[in-house]
Amino acid sequence: MKRILILVATAATLAGCNAGRSAMGGAEQVGAGFGAAVTAPLDDLNLRAQPIPMVLLQAESNPYDLRNLTHCTTIAAEVGRLDEALGPDTDEPPSQDGSYRSEQAADAAAKATLDAIRGTTTDFIPGRSWVRRLSGAEQHSRHVQSAIQAGRMRRAFLKGIGMQRNCNPPASPSWFRPKK
């Protein structure tokens, strides 16, 4: 009985330590993203433009290009470059990062805090939509979204080609099993 009480007390202490560590992690996230949130109006004034990765610009210019994609390894490398720019594809299972609920809650709270700061700093710009149009920020934002869409289209196309050529993932969707 005494051992059980000791184990329960130890588990409760460790859980408390984890919650405190999660809260500190959330505070660090807010601290790291604070500068970008406060300077968000620079994006609206087109003084700080988000760079578009070269792989997305290439996908935008020709999403169905097959040059130099003769082997599964080259297709997989191209899919890898797109994954790096876009994040994981929808066919990929969610990562099991082993995070605790307290860490997930701290991440959500940090994101909400940064969104509120970003919203407050951009709200003071009168006629914000006009400022974005006149400064070119709106056009750049549309170009970024177009490049992202082209990159997603290219990745799907490449995975289809990988399936046709009987390639292993990541040159094909993660659920695909090549025929032997």
HUNOR-V38396 format. One record per run of one state. SS is the DSSP state (@ for helix, = for strand, . for the rest). FROM is the first residue (numbers start at 1). TO is the last residue. If there is no record, write none. Layout:
SS,FROM,TO
SS,FROM,TO
This chain:
.,1,1
@,2,38
.,39,40
@,41,44
.,45,53
@,54,61
.,62,71
@,72,86
.,87,100
@,101,123
.,124,127
@,128,135
.,136,136
@,137,164
.,165,180
